[in-house]
Amino acid sequence: MKDVNQTQYFKVTSDNSISVKEIIELVYKALSEKGYNPVNQIVGYIMSGDPTFITSHNNARSLIMKVERDELVEELLREYIKRKAWED
């Protein structure tokens, strides 16, 4: 029997098996395959939080919902800055 005077610990493990970058790439590909403008759809999702902007094709909607929207913005900005640094 457990001691009711002790605090129980619960640890949520995150699924780090796929990176944010990989998720963006897979979602982009799925949206393209379905004939959507991937940039517009991803921006719509990031701005609104409405997952229906992302197709369920190839599990893209479930994948993108695994990461927070601010993580998506961070990754996109990181890649943009990295590419701009090489252009200058």
MIMI-936755 format. One record per residue (C-alpha): residue in three letters; x, y, z. Coordinates in pm, whole numbers, plus 50000, padded with zeros to 5 digits. Last residue first. Example, Ala and Ser with C-alpha at 12.3 -4.5 7.8 and 13.67 -1.06 7.14 Angstrom:
# MIMI-936755
SER513674989450714ALA512304955050780
//
This chain:
# MIMI-936755
ASP525145376845260GLU523395346145115TRP524765321845376ALA523385342245666LYS519995343345493ARG519825305245493LYS520495302545867ILE518045330745939TYR515275313245746GLU516035279545905ARG515875293946257LEU512705313246171LEU510945281746051GLU512125262046354GLU511035288846599VAL507655293046427LEU507005255646448GLU508055255146814ASP505615283946877ARG502865262246731GLU503495234946985VAL504495201146848LYS502605168146825MET499715186046647ILE501795187346330LEU502065149546322SER498375142846379ARG497425166146095ALA500025151345859ASN498885115145908ASN499715107045544HIS496655127545435SER494935142845739THR495235176345569ILE496265206645772PHE494095238045793THR491675216145988PRO494105218046281ASP492795252346385GLY495535268846591SER494635301546422MET497935317646323ILE500025285946307TYR497345266546121GLY496745293845866VAL500495297845818ILE500755260445753GLN497925261945501ASN499275292145316VAL502775277645294PRO501525243545184ASN499395256344895TYR497055226644867GLY497055200744587LYS496765169444804GLU500375159744733SER501495194844825LEU499755192845164ALA501365159045233LYS504815171945134TYR504565202745355VAL503355181145646LEU506315157645602GLU508825186445582ILE507315204445882ILE507405172246083GLU511025166045986LYS512015200946102VAL510145196246430SER512185164746487ILE510885129146499SER511715102846762ASN511565128947035ASP508175117247156SER507835134747488THR507705115947811VAL505225127948067LYS506485122348417PHE504155116148707TYR505455118249057GLN503385109149362THR503645130949668GLN503975111949994ASN501455114250277VAL499205088050118ASP501935061550170LYS501305034749913MET500005000050000
//
